[in-house]
Every structure is written in structure tokens, then in C-alpha cells.
Amino acid sequence: MDSHPALCAAISDVYDALRDRIIASPQQRITFAEYMDLALYHPEHGYYSSNAVKIGFRGGDFFTSSNLGADFGELLAIQFFQMWEILGRSHPFSLVEMGAGQGILASHILKYLQLHHPDFFAALKYIIVEKSPTLRQEQQQRLQEFPVSWCNLEEIPSNSITGCFFSNELVDALPVHQFTLEAGELREIYVTIEADNKDQRLLSSPASPAPPASPTSLPSFIEVSGEPSTPQLAKYFELVGIDLSPNVYADGYRSEINLAALDWLSIVADRLQRGYVLTIDYGYPASRYYNPRRSQGTLQCYYHHRHHDNPYINIGQQDITAHVDFTALERWGEQCGLNQVGFTQQGLFLMMLGLGDRLADISHQTQPISQLLRRREALHQLIDPTGLGSFGVLVQSKGLEVQEASQPLKGLTVPE
Ligand SMILES: C[S@@+](CC[C@H](N)C(=O)[O-])C[C@H]1O[C@@H](n2cnc3c(N)ncnc32)[C@H](O)[C@@H]1O
């Protein structure tokens, strides 16, 4: 455990913000979603708002496909180019990247399009939606040479975008509610610092051990269960077709529900007039996500490339994520007017966009062997079926003419 004074002070700032929020709440408890939101996105002290966030291959807490070189962004750019052609080379064509991290993916996409498709580049409006002020600054630095604009999703007018909304590893970073089953009933997991409310039951089963003390020896946060904070939690299972019957699910089963993802998708669907929504992330269909054997959910924390499942340590210094329920995105999307275009895995998606040819070309290149080996390793990582290659790629559309909708997207083509 780190004990550097500056680090302890930073953890203590987030801790204070969380404790104040809990004390100010009517029942001195907050939902896990509120806890996660503050720990990650508190405007000054949250993981993504402070300088704590470290994304990168070396020395980071985690890395994404964009940290493995330009190939990922370039292959996505090839897909966007085809979307532009399908939409009749619309001018402008907006690419709205949501949750752009360090801006590395944007720089790869923009460089590639500028060089290889100047006509598309000229028609392009590249917009970034980024919640973290720190990362937004880093993006602005990195992308100075490109015509990029930044805004909040809510600021985009309704039905105004022709183009594609896309994200890589955004949805897993949205705050999730946690729930547990007690005597067949759905109960929500709240976070508090004391457990004196009669409606609350302290969760101290072996399934959810008491969190370890924080490094500054502040009192620990405690989990308690209570009535769901919103009827949306129960309705979610109707949406995704999961019956939480006690015959199937054991007492103490626990998992997450990403209501923020539904809110996010509603806004995206409303802002899109004509085009696509492309979502890349790790996750499962609901039947796998809520498999009764996955009895402790998918919540994971990332700290210095190590992962564990305790969100109550390293507060504000570690990433907290949960897998994405793609069934929820598909079904909620349909309710919001989005049509399902296709769902595939990142490995297949990138292969159909030409990753295999890139691998084959490496042997004809003249760079130093160490560089070529590194690139080959990176390409393999992007399609690794036990890693990034197993990520889900969901494409939805809105407002396409019949003839446009009938054109298969390159990345979704089924291999012969
Ligand atoms: C795990 S990082 C992914 C970064 C990047 N897409 C990549 O491929 O490296 C999640 C990103 O989403 C941003 N984010 C989280 N919630 C957001 C929201 N509601 N709106 C916009 N950005 C958000 C975070 O600040 C961060 O930039």
C-alpha cells in the first residue's frame, strides 16, 4: 500500500468529499453508483479529474487498444470512411468521439484520414465529448494541429448529427448500481460510514468482506443493503429478459446495473439524425453477464496494472469499471429508435478491416527488427481472443434509407 504523504492527502480529499455526501444524504447512505461517480469523476479529486489517471502501456493503471500504436485507430478510420460513402459522402460528416482519454485514438484517426482520404477529411467535423477536465486539456494539447471541437453531449442539438457517434471503453467507466438478492428480493447496495439505519442490513457475508482500512486510517466505508433507490433497477431485468427467480439465483448473488449507460444511449439516439453508433468495450450479452454462476458480478479496480475487486481502497487513485451488458444497449437502443446493425468481436472486426493484411505486410517492411517485432506483437494483442480481441463491437443506426441500410459494413462482414 502506498504511503506517500501527497498520495495520502489526495485519497483523504476524495474520502472527505464522499463522507460529506454520505452525511448530507437523507439516510446517511449513497448508492454505489453515486460512490463510483464521485470516486472517479469528483470535479477536483476524482480519479479521472485529478492527475491520478494513468492510461498507458508502461507505468499506467491500464492500457487500451489505442495505446498499442496507430493500427487500431487507422482500421477504425477505414470503417468510418465506408460509413461516409454509404451516407452519400455527406458534407459535413460528424465523428463524435465520447470518452476520448488522452486523445491518442483521435490523433491516429485524424492523421490517417488526412493522409489517405483528404476528401473525407475535408468533410469531417470531429467532436469530442469528454467528462474529465484534465483529460480534455491533454486532448487539446495533443490535437492542436487538427480542427477538433469539444462539447458536452447535452449541448448537441436534437436530431442534428449526420455521421457516427463512437466510443472505446467509455461505457465500462460509467457509474453502476450494485444489487444483491436477499430472500428472493432485489436489494440495492449502498455505501455508508455507519450502519444504524433499521432499513439497512450490513453486508458482512463472506461474499462481501468488510473493506480493509484506508491508508490514512480513516474509518472505512461500509456496504449496507436497502430498498432499491429507483424502480428502474427492477425494470432493467424486464428489458434484458432476465428472471431473478430464487429457483435460479442463490441468496447473496450480487451484480451491477448500468442505468447511466441507458441514459447516455437515450441522449446519443436523440442527437443522431442519420448515421451510426459504434460502441467498443468489454462485456457480455445479458444471459452471460447475469449467469447465476457469476455470483459476484464483474466490478474491477485497476491500480498500477494490477486488478482487484475492492473499490474502497486507493480511493480516487484507481480506476473502477464494470463489464458492459450489450443486450441492454441493443434493446434500449431499439426503444430509442436505434436499429441494430450488428454485433461482433473486436478481433473479427479488425480482421475484416484489414488487420490480417497489415500483419502479412510486416515482413516486407524495412524498419529495425525490434520495431517490426513490437508492431507484430501489438497487432496480435488487438485480436487476442483472450484479451482485447474478445471485446464487443456493437453497431446501431438511425435514419438510414433502405438502400443505405442494405449495405453491409466492412467490419461486420462475416468471413467466408
Ligand atoms: C477508460 S477511458 C477510455 C479512453 C479512450 N477511449 C481510449 O481508448 O484510450 C474512459 C474515458 O471516458 C471518459 N468519460 C467517462 N464518463 C464520461 C461521460 N459521461 N462523458 C464523456 N466522457 C466520459 C473518461 O474521462 C475517459 O476519458
The ligand as a Gaussian input file, in Angstrom:
#p B3LYP/6-31G(d) Opt

LIG

0 1
 C      -11.235000       4.065000     -19.910000
 S      -11.088000       5.643000     -20.564000
 C      -11.062000       5.259000     -22.335000
 C      -10.180000       6.189000     -23.078000
 C      -10.096000       6.097000     -24.584000
 N      -11.367000       5.946000     -25.237000
 C       -9.131000       5.054000     -25.079000
 O       -9.487000       4.292000     -25.950000
 O       -7.980000       5.040000     -24.620000
 C      -12.716000       6.319000     -20.296000
 C      -12.874000       7.729000     -20.817000
 O      -14.237000       8.113000     -20.740000
 C      -14.345000       9.405000     -20.120000
 N      -15.720000       9.520000     -19.589000
 C      -16.272000       8.855000     -18.572000
 N      -17.578000       9.184000     -18.427000
 C      -17.856000      10.060000     -19.409000
 C      -19.023000      10.745000     -19.828000
 N      -20.192000      10.585000     -19.179000
 N      -18.957000      11.557000     -20.888000
 C      -17.789000      11.720000     -21.545000
 N      -16.649000      11.114000     -21.209000
 C      -16.664000      10.283000     -20.153000
 C      -13.204000       9.384000     -19.131000
 O      -12.889000      10.646000     -18.622000
 C      -12.104000       8.790000     -20.033000
 O      -11.630000       9.741000     -20.935000

